[in-house]
Amino acid sequence: MALMSLVTRFAPSPTGYLHLGHAYSALDGWQRARKAGGRFLLRIEDIDQTRCRPAFEAALLEDLAWLGLDWDGPVRRQSDHFDDYRTALGRLAALGVIYPCFCSRKDIAAASTAPHGPGPNDLAGPLYPGTCRSLSPDEAAARQAAGAPFALRLDVAKASALYGPLDFHDERAGRMAAQPEMLGDVVLARRETPCSYHLCVTLDDDLQGVTLVTRAEDLLAATHIQRLLQALLGLQTPDYAHHKILTDSDGTRLAKRHGATSLRDLRAAGMAPVEIHRMAGFSG
């Protein structure tokens, strides 16, 4: 990879205040881009309109500036680009690799005997057992017409059969064979939201020309399904660098849902940006 071609990104969700784990991830991508003379992009992943708040977005922009981080070009907000995701869904529908699923989370938990999927948030939980995969087109259409809540899922087996073996490169793990089946038939969209994490991230990284995805190692599993989506949509495959996860003194990963101390709290306590850099493992 030519040094001038390096493009990294930081893509937080404005569902809370940034903490030290976010600082690590942002600094990792920023320093790589700046040292290589490349570009560092900022993307706001705000498709979850029930949890994302403008106040949190304003706060994270302020925190990043306070840390001394700058970014190239305009901020991309996913909520401004729903048409991009709808278009991608249409291409997948034309390939015949998505189907409507009418199961609730409770239905899936009750029906599934498979192990839980890896990773946090939408990557965790019992693997979908494929209950609606065999519904006839007429039955599925009738349920949709009746107003039944549904999600659009990727038929991983059918999609994988179109392309055969796929792989990707991770900085720490090396060349890896893609195993999208480990996450099962993931959700790509819901009736109330025309996109999901997997679809948006995959498409955005390509549209923004990202060449190196730097993110925490708990998202390595997501890369397997995203590599399949890249093949289906004819997108470029970036390199990946899944970095370590920062933990507290008890070994619990730093996360919003675990009440990790925010950067704003650390700043209010009198810490300087250089101290946050050092706490996150970066000099300067």
GUPALUM-586152 format. One record per residue: residue in three letters; x, y, z of N, C-alpha, C in turn. Coordinates in steps of 0.05 Angstrom, whole numbers, plus 32768, in hexadecimal, padded with zeros to 4 digits. Layout:
// residues N
ALAXYZXYZXYZ;...
// end
This chain:
// residues 284
MET80117FE88000800080008000801280198000;ALA800E802B7FED801D80437FEC801580558004;LEU802A8062800F802480728027800F80878022;MET80108095800C7FFE80AB80077FE180A18003;SER7FDE80877FFF7FC3807C7FF97FB580758013;LEU7FC28076802A7FB6806D80437F9F807F804B;VAL7F878072804F7F70808080597F6480718070;THR7F63807D80887F578070809F7F3F808080A8;ARG7F30807680BB7F18808480C47F12807D80E2;PHE7F04808F80EE7EF9808B81097EDB808E8106;ALA7ECB807B81107EAE807A810B7E9E80758124;PRO7E9C808981367E8D8085814F7E6F8088814A;SER7E60807D815D7E438081815E7E3D80948174;PRO7E2D80A9816E7E2780BD81837E1180B48196;THR7E17809F81A57E03809581B87E0D809981D5;GLY7E2280A881D87E2D80AE81F27E4780BD81EF;TYR7E5480C382057E6D80D282047E8580BF81FE;LEU7E9980CA81F07EB180BB81EA7EC080B48204;HIS7ECD809D82047EDE8095821B7EFA808E8211;LEU7F0B808482227F27807F821B7F29806B8205;GLY7F17805782047F18804481EE7F14805181D3;HIS7F01806481D27EFD807381B97F16808381B2;ALA7F23808F81C77F3B809F81C27F50808D81B6;TYR7F53807581C07F67806381B57F62805D8197;SER7F49805681917F42805081757F4680688163;ALA7F3E807F816C7F418097815B7F5E809E8157;LEU7F6E809D816D7F8A80A3816B7F99808F8159;ASP7F918076815A7F9E8061814A7F9B8068812C;GLY7F82806D81247F7D807381087F8A808D80FF;TRP7F8880A281117F9280BC810B7FB080BC8108;GLN7FBE80AF811B7FDC80AF81197FE6809F8101;ARG7FD8808980FA7FE1807A80E37FDF808B80CA;ALA7FC8809980C77FC480AA80AF7FD880C180AE;ARG7FDC80CE80C47FED80E580C5800B80DD80C0;LYS801480C780CB802F80BF80C7803480B680AA;ALA801F80AC809D802280A38081801C80B9806D;GLY801580D18077800D80E680647FF380E08056;GLY7FE380D080637FC980C880577FB280D98062;ARG7F9A80CD80627F8280DC806A7F7480CD8081;PHE7F6A80DE80937F5B80D380AA7F3F80DF80A8;LEU7F2B80CD80A77F0F80D580A47EFF80D180BD;LEU7EEA80E180C07ED880DF80D77EBC80D880CC;ARG7EB080C380D77E9580BB80CF7E8480B880E8;ILE7E6C80C280E77E5980C080FD7E4580AA80F6;GLU7E46809581067E34807E81007E1B80818111;ASP7E07808F81067DF0809881147DD6808C8109;ILE7DD7807480FF7DBE806880F37DAA80628108;ASP7DB2805D81217D9F805781367D9480718141;GLN7D7E807A81357D738094813C7D6680948158;THR7D62807D81647D56807C817E7D6B80818194;ARG7D84807B818F7D99807E81A37DAD8094819D;CYS7DB0809C81847DC380B1817D7DB880CC8183;ARG7DC980DE818D7DC180F881957DD4810E818A;PRO7DC98124817F7DD9813A81757DED8144818A;ALA7DE4814481A47DF6814E81B97E0E813D81BC;PHE7E0B812281B87E22811081BA7E35811481A2;GLU7E298119818B7E3A811F81747E4B81388178;ALA7E3D814D81817E4C816681877E628162819B;ALA7E5D815281AF7E70814C81C47E88813D81B9;LEU7E83812981A87E9A8119819E7EAB812A818B;LEU7E9F813C817B7EAF814D816A7EC1815F817C;GLU7EB6816981927EC5817A81A47EDB816A81B1;ASP7ED6815281B97EEA814181C77F01813B81B4;LEU7EFB8134819B7F10812E81877F2181468182;ALA7F15815D81807F258176817C7F36817B8194;TRP7F2B817781AC7F3B817B81C47F53816981C6;LEU7F50815081BB7F66813D81BA7F7B814581A6;GLY7F75815881957F88816181807F8581528166;LEU7F6F814481637F6A8135814A7F5C81468136;ASP7F648144811D7F57815181077F50813C80F2;TRP7F3E814280E07F36812F80CC7F34813D80B1;ASP7F35812D809C7F36813780817F1A81358074;GLY7F11814B80687EF8814B805A7EE0814D806E;PRO7EC8814E80637EB1815080747EAB81378083;VAL7E9D813A809A7E94812380A97E7D8116809A;ARG7E7E80FB80987E6880EC808C7E5680E280A2;ARG7E3D80EA80A07E2880E180B37E1780CC80A5;GLN7E1580B580B07E07809F80A37DE980A7809F;SER7DDE80B680B17DC280BD80AF7DBC80CF8097;ASP7DD180DA808B7DCD80EB80737DCF80DA8059;HIS7DD380C0805B7DD980B080447DC880978042;PHE7DB08098804C7D9E8080804B7D9A8077802E;ASP7D998089801B7D9580817FFF7DAB80707FF5;ASP7DC480747FFE7DDA80637FF77DD580468000;TYR7DCC804480187DC7802980237DAF801B8016;ARG7D9B802B80107D84801F80027D8C80157FE6;THR7D9D80237FD97DA7801A7FBF7DB780007FC1;ALA7DC87FFF7FD57DD77FE67FDA7DC57FCF7FE0;LEU7DB07FD37FF07D9D7FBE7FF67D8F7FB57FDD;GLY7D887FC87FCB7D7C7FC07FB27D8E7FAE7FA1;ARG7DA77FB47FA17DBA7FA37F937DBB7F877F9F;LEU7DBA7F857FB97DBB7F6B7FC67DA17F5C7FC1;ALA7D8A7F6B7FC07D717F5E7FBB7D717F537F9E;ALA7D7D7F617F8C7D7E7F587F707D8F7F3E7F6E;LEU7DA17F3A7F807DB17F227F807DA27F0B7F8D;GLY7D8C7F117F9B7D7D7EFD7FA87D897EF27FC2;VAL7D987F037FCF7DA77EFA7FE77D9D7F078001;ILE7D867F1580007D7A7F1F80197D5D7F15801A;TYR7D537F1480337D377F0B80377D2C7F188050;PRO7D117F1C80507D057F2880687D027F14807F;CYS7D087F1D80977D067F0C80AF7CF27F1A80C2;PHE7CDF7F0B80CC7CCA7F1580DC7CCD7F0D80FA;CYS7CE47F0281007CE97EF8811C7CF17F0F812E;SER7CE67F0F81467CEF7F22815A7D087F178167;ARG7D167F2881777D2D7F1E81867D257F088199;LYS7D0D7F0A81A47D047EF581B67CFF7EDB81A7;ASP7CF47EDD818F7CF07EC5817E7D0A7EB78178;ILE7D1E7EC781717D387EBC816A7D457EAE8182;ALA7D447EBB81997D507EAF81B17D427E9581B8;ALA7D287E9481B47D197E7B81BB7D1E7E6581A7;ALA7D237E6C818D7D267E5881797D427E4F8175;SER7D557E5F817D7D717E5981777D7E7E46818B;THR7D8B7E3281807D9C7E2081917DB97E24818A;ALA7DBE7E3781777DDA7E3C816F7DE87E4E8184;PRO7E027E4E81847E117E5F81977E0D7E7C8191;HIS7E147E8D81A47E127EAA81A07E287EB2818D;GLY7E227EC7817D7E357ED2816B7E4A7EE2817A;PRO7E617EE6816E7E777EF5817B7E727F138179;GLY7E7E7F22818C7E7F7F3F818A7E697F4C819A;PRO7E6A7F67819A7E587F7781AA7E3F7F7F819C;ASN7E2C7F8981AA7E147F96819F7E067F84818A;ASP7E037F8E81717DF57F7F815D7E047F678153;LEU7E1D7F63815C7E2C7F4C81547E297F358168;ALA7E1D7F3A817E7E1A7F2681937DFE7F1B8193;GLY7DF97F0881A57DDE7EFC81A67DDD7EE28198;PRO7DC77ED3819A7DC57EB9818D7DC57EBC816F;LEU7DD27EAA81617DD37EAA81447DB77EA58139;TYR7DAF7EB481257D957EB081197D927E94810D;PRO7D7D7E8581147D7A7E69810B7D6F7E6680EF;GLY7D697E7C80E17D607E7A80C67D427E7580C3;THR7D327E7C80D77D167E7680D77D077E8080BE;CYS7D0C7E9880B67CFD7EA4809F7D0A7EA08084;ARG7D217E9380847D307E90806B7D207E808056;SER7D107E6E805F7D017E5C804D7CE57E668047;LEU7CDD7E7D80517CC27E88804B7CC07E8C802D;SER7CA87E8680227CA37E8A80057CA17EA88000;PRO7CA87EB27FE87CA67ECE7FE27C8A7ED97FE7;ASP7C767EC97FE17C5A7ED27FE47C547ED68002;GLU7C5C7EC380137C567EC6802F7C657EDD803B;ALA7C7E7EE180337C8E7EF8803D7C817F128035;ALA7C797F14801C7C6C7F2C80117C527F328020;ALA7C437F1D80267C297F2180347C2E7F2B8050;ARG7C427F21805D7C487F2B80797C517F488078;GLN7C617F4F80657C6A7F6B80627C537F7D805C;ALA7C417F74804A7C2A7F8580437C177F89805B;ALA7C177F75806D7C067F7780857C127F88809A;GLY7C2A7F9280967C377FA480A97C477F9680BF;ALA7C4D7F7C80BB7C5D7F6E80CF7C797F7980D1;PRO7C847F7E80E97CA07F8880EB7CB37F7380DF;PHE7CC77F7D80D17CDA7F6A80C57CF57F7780C3;ALA7D097F6680BE7D247F6E80B97D2D7F60809F;LEU7D3F7F6C80917D4B7F5F80797D657F528081;ARG7D677F39807C7D7F7F2980837D8E7F20806A;LEU7DA87F1D806E7DB97F1380597DB97EF4805A;ASP7DB37EE780447DB57ECA80427DD27EC3803D;VAL7DE17EBE80537DFE7EBB80527E067EA38041;ALA7DF87E8D80437DFF7E7580347DFC7E7A8016;LYS7DE57E86800E7DE07E8C7FF27DF57EA17FE7;ALA7DFA7EB57FF77E0D7ECA7FEF7E297EBF7FED;SER7E317EAE7FFF7E4C7EA27FFE7E4F7E907FE6;ALA7E3A7E837FDE7E3B7E707FC87E407E7F7FAD;LEU7E3A7E997FAD7E3E7EA97F947E5B7EAF7F8F;TYR7E6C7EAF7FA57E877EB97FA27E9C7EA57FAB;GLY7E957E907FBA7EA97E7E7FC37EBA7E8A7FD9;PRO7ED27E7F7FDD7EE37E887FF37EEC7EA57FEF;LEU7EEB7EB380067EF47ECF80077F087ED2801E;ASP7F187EE7801C7F2B7EEC80337F307F0A8036;PHE7F3E7F11804B7F457F2C80517F5F7F2C8061;HIS7F6B7F4380647F847F4580737F817F56808B;ASP7F897F4B80A27F897F5A80BB7FA67F5D80C4;GLU7FAD7F7480CE7FC97F7B80D57FD47F6780EA;ARG7FC47F5F80FD7FCE7F4E81137FCA7F30810C;ALA7FB47F2980FF7FAE7F0D80FA7FB87F0380DF;GLY7FBF7F1680CD7FC87F0E80B27FB17F09809F;ARG7FB67EF9808A7FA17EF280777F8E7EDF8083;MET7F747EE680837F5F7ED6808F7F4A7ECE807B;ALA7F417EB5807C7F2B7EAC806C7F117EB78078;ALA7F007EC280677EE77ECD80717ED47EB78078;GLN7EC87EB980907EB57EA580997E9B7EB380A1;PRO7E8C7EBE808E7E747ECE80957E5F7EBE80A4;GLU7E607EA480A07E4B7E9380AE7E4D7E9480CC;MET7E637E9E80D77E667E9F80F47E527EB38101;LEU7E487EC680F17E347ED980FB7E187ED380F1;GLY7E167EBE80E17DFB7EB680D77DEF7ECB80C4;ASP7DD57EC980BF7DC77EDB80AC7DC27EF680BA;VAL7DD67F0780B87DD47F2180C77DBF7F3380BB;VAL7DB57F4680CC7DA27F5A80C47DB07F7080B4;LEU7DA67F77809D7DB07F8C808C7D9F7FA5808D;ALA7D857FA280957D737FB980977D5B7FB080A6;ARG7D4D7FC480B17D347FC080BF7D1F7FD280B2;ARG7D067FCC80B87CF07FDB80AB7CF37FF980B2;GLU7CFB7FFF80CB7CFC801A80D47D17802880CD;THR7D2B801880C67D46802280C07D50801480A8;PRO7D56802280927D5D801580797D7A800B8077;CYS7D868005808E7DA27FFC808D7DA97FF180A9;SER7DC07FE480AA7DCA7FD980C37DE87FDF80C4;TYR7DF47FD980DA7E117FDD80DE7E217FD180C8;HIS7E1D7FB880C27E2E7FAA80AE7E2C7FB78093;LEU7E147FBC808A7E117FC8806F7E1D7FE4806E;CYS7E177FF480827E21801080817E3F80128082;VAL7E4B800380947E68800480977E767FFB807E;THR7E6C7FE580727E797FDA805A7E777FEE8043;LEU7E607FF9803F7E5C800C80297E6B8026802E;ASP7E6A803180477E77804A804D7E9580488049;ASP7EA1803280527EBF8030804F7EC780318032;ASP7EB6802580217EBD802580047EB880417FF8;LEU7EA1804D7FFF7E9A80687FF47EAF807D7FFD;GLN7EB9807A80157ECD808D801F7EE980868017;GLY7EEE8070800A7F08806980017F1B80618017;VAL7F108055802D7F20804C80437F318035803B;THR7F4B803780407F5E802180387F6780108050;LEU7F64801B80687F6B800D80807F5680128096;VAL7F487FFD809D7F347FFF80B37F417FF980CD;THR7F43800C80DF7F4E800880F97F378008810D;ARG7F337FF3811C7F1E7FF1812F7F247FDB8143;ALA7F147FD981587F1A7FC6816E7F177FA98165;GLU7F267F9881737F277F7C816B7F0D7F6D816F;ASP7EFA7F79817F7EE07F6B81827ECF7F6E8169;LEU7ED87F7E81567ECA7F81813C7ED67F708126;LEU7EEA7F5F812D7EF67F4E81197EE17F3B810C;ALA7ECF7F31811D7EBB7F1F81137EAA7F2C80FD;ALA7EA47F4681017E947F5580EE7EA17F5680D3;THR7EBB7F5580D27ECA7F5780B97EC37F4080A6;HIS7EBD7F2980B27EB77F1180A17E9D7F168091;ILE7E897F21809D7E707F26808F7E737F3D807C;GLN7E837F5180847E867F6980747E977F62805B;ARG7EA97F4F805D7EB87F4680457EA57F398030;LEU7E917F2B803A7E7D7F1F80277E6D7F35801A;LEU7E657F4980297E567F60801E7E667F6F8009;GLN7E807F72800E7E917F7F7FFA7E917F707FE0;ALA7E927F557FE17E917F457FC97E767F487FBB;LEU7E607F487FCA7E467F497FBE7E417F647FB0;LEU7E4C7F7A7FBC7E477F957FB27E5D7F9F7FA0;GLY7E727F8E7F9B7E887F967F897E997FAC7F95;LEU7E9E7FAB7FAF7EAD7FC17FBC7ECA7FB87FC1;GLN7EDB7FCC7FC57EF77FC77FCC7EF97FBC7FE8;THR7F0D7FAC7FED7F127FA180087F2A7FAF8014;PRO7F267FBE80297F3C7FCC80367F4D7FB88047;ASP7F637FC180517F727FB280657F657FB88080;TYR7F6B7FA780947F607FAB80AE7F767FAA80C3;ALA7F717FBA80D87F837FB980F07F717FBA8108;HIS7F6B7FA281137F5A7FA0812A7F6B7FA18143;HIS7F697FB881517F7B7FBD81677F707FB28182;LYS7F807FB381967F787FA981B07F617FB981BC;ILE7F537FAD81CE7F3D7FBA81DC7F487FC481F7;LEU7F437FDD81FD7F4B7FE882177F387FDF822D;THR7F437FD882447F337FCF825A7F397FDF8273;ASP7F277FDD82877F2C7FEA82A07F3D7FD882B2;SER7F417FE182CB7F527FD282DD7F477FB682E3;ASP7F2D7FB282DF7F217F9782E47F217F8682CB;GLY7F2B7F9082B57F2B7F81829C7F127F83828C;THR7F007F9582947EE77F9982847EED7FAD826E;ARG7EE47FA682567EE97FB8823F7EDB7FD38244;LEU7EE97FE8823B7EDE8003823E7EC780068229;ALA7EAF800C82337E98800F82227E848021822F;LYS7E74802E821E7E5F804082287E4C8031823B;ARG7E44801982337E31800B82437E3C8001825D;HIS7E56800182607E637FFA827A7E698012828A;GLY7E61802A82817E66804282907E83804B8290;ALA7E918046827A7EAD804F82797EAF806D827D;THR7EC48076828B7EC7809382907ECB80A18276;SER7EBC80B682717EBD80C482587ED680D78256;LEU7EDD80DE823E7EF380F1823A7EEB810C8246;ARG7ED1811382457EC8812C82517ECD812D826F;ASP7EC88116827C7ECE811482997EEB8117829F;LEU7EFC810A828E7F19810B82927F228128828E;ARG7F178135827A7F1F815182757F168163828D;ALA7EFE815E82977EF4816E82AD7F05816982C6;ALA7F11815282C87F22814C82DF7F3E815982DC;GLY7F42816782C67F5B817682C37F70816982B1;MET7F69815282A57F7D814582947F818154827A;ALA7F99815482707FA0816182577F9F814D8240;PRO7F9C815682277F9B814382117FB381308210;VAL7FCB813B82157FE3812A82147FE181138228;GLU7FD48117823F7FD0810282527FBD80EC8248;ILE7FA980F4823A7F9680E1822E7FA580D18219;HIS7FB580DE82097FC580D081F57FD680BA8202;ARG7FE380C182187FF480AE82257FE480988232;MET7FCD809E823E7FBC808A824A7FB380768235;ALA7FAF807F821D7FA6806E82077FBD805F81FA;GLY7FD5806582027FEC805781F87FFB806581E1;PHE7FF5807F81DD8002808E81C8801280A581D4;SER802980AB81C8803A80C181D2803280DA81C4;GLY803580F181D18030810B81C58013811381C5;
// end
